[in-house]
Structures are given as structure tokens and as C-alpha cells.
């Protein structure tokens, strides 16, 4: 961890509201939640559970949970991703992510793909 410098404690720097990172999906929890390894600066990695922004699929035990989970697996499990993170007041200020996977057409939005397949 970097040493704190007292003179810089009240710095004028504004932190960005969105950050983009390369990631790899190693687990799909359900249709709108995935576990990823995120490549961070300075040769660091992070393990995070991400809620997919702008999508709300059925929870375990609800109708179509299996279908939503399997569809998300087909798009992202075991694949390189690009994620754009942001805080979302609708999810109690948790971080959410726009998730993009590589398709034949280039980077494609996971939320858009799920919506095209009937999930909201």
C-alpha cells in the first residue's frame, strides 16, 4: 500500500464515476450476477462478484431462472470480458457493471443480449 502524504489529503482530484477493465468470467451465479477476475493496474488482479447493469433476471427458485443462468453462461463463462463499472443508487450504491463479451461482430453488451432473448 502506498504511503499517505498529508499534504495531499485534500487533493483537488475528482475520481472518475466509471472505470473500464479487462476481466475473465470464472463463474455465473445467475442470469444477472457473475464472478470475475479483473486485471487491475500495476500487475494486480481482483476477484469480484458483479451485478449486471440494466438487467434483472429471475432469482433462484423463480420461473425461468435456469434459462437465464444458462444463457448468461453461454455468453460469458470462461471468456475474456470488458467491464465498465459504476455505482448505482438503485442497488443501494453497490457497484454494477456493463459487461461486454467478444462476439463475431466485436464487443457486444451482455444486457442487450439478454434483453433480445426476452429478459428484462
N, C-alpha and C positions, 0 to 999 in steps of 0.2 A: 504494500500500500504506500502510496506517495505521502511524503511528509507535508503536513499542513503548514502554510505560510501565513502567519497572522495578518500581514499587510494586504493579503489578497482575499481575506474572508468576506469582505463586502464588495466583491468584484462587480463590474457592470455587465458581465457576460450573461446573455439570455440563452438558456438551454433550448434546443430545438424541441418542437412538440411531436415530431415524427422522425423516426430513425429507420434506416434500411440496413438489413443484414442478410448475408447468405446463411442458410440453415439446412439441416438434414432431418427428415421426419423418421423417428425410430419407433413410434407407437401412435395409434389412433385410439383415443378414449371413446369418442362417439362422433357423430356427424359434424359437430362444430367445435371440437376440442382435440388438439394434437399435442404430442410431446416431441420436442425438437432439441437438437444440438445446434447452438448458434455460434458462428465464427465471430469473435469479438476482436477489437484491435489489440495489438501488442502480443500476438500469438496466444491469446486467451480463448477459452470456449465457455459456453454457458449451457446448462440444461434447463429448459423452461417448458412449462405447460401453457399453451396458448389457446385463447378463446378466439375463434374466427370472427372478425368484424362483419357486421351487417348480415348475419345468418343466425337462425335459431332452429335447430333440428330437434326432433323428439328425443326425450331423455330415456334412459334405460327403463324398460317396462312399459313404455308407451308404444302405440301403433307406429309402425314404420321406423323404429329405432334401428333395427338390424339393417334395413335397406340403406338408411342414411349413413350408418357407420361403414358399411361395405363400400358404398360409393366413394366416401372420403378416402378409404384405404386405397381404392383403385387409382385415385388421382395423385396421392402424395406419399403413401407409405414406402419407405426405402428410397426416397428420391431427394435430390437437391431441390431446395426451395429458395425463393426470395421472400423475405418478410418485411413488412413496413409496420412498425409498432407505434401505438399511440394510447393515451389514457382515454377512457370512455366513461363519462358520468353516468350513462345508463347501466353500466355494470359495476356500480359502486367504486368508480375510479380505478378499476383493475386495468391492467394493460391488455389491449386487444391487438390483433394483428390482421392486416390484409395479407393473405398468403397467395403466392404465385408459384405455379409449377410449370415446368417446361413441357409444352405440347408441340405438335407439328407446326403450329402457327407461331411459336415463340412463347414468351411468358404469358400465362393465362391465369385469370383470377379463380381461386377455388370457390369463393362465394358465388360468383356468376355461374360457374359450372353447376353448383348445387341448385341454384335457382332455376336454371334451364331444365333440370331434372325434377322439378316440382317441389323443392323445399324452400322454405322462407327463412 
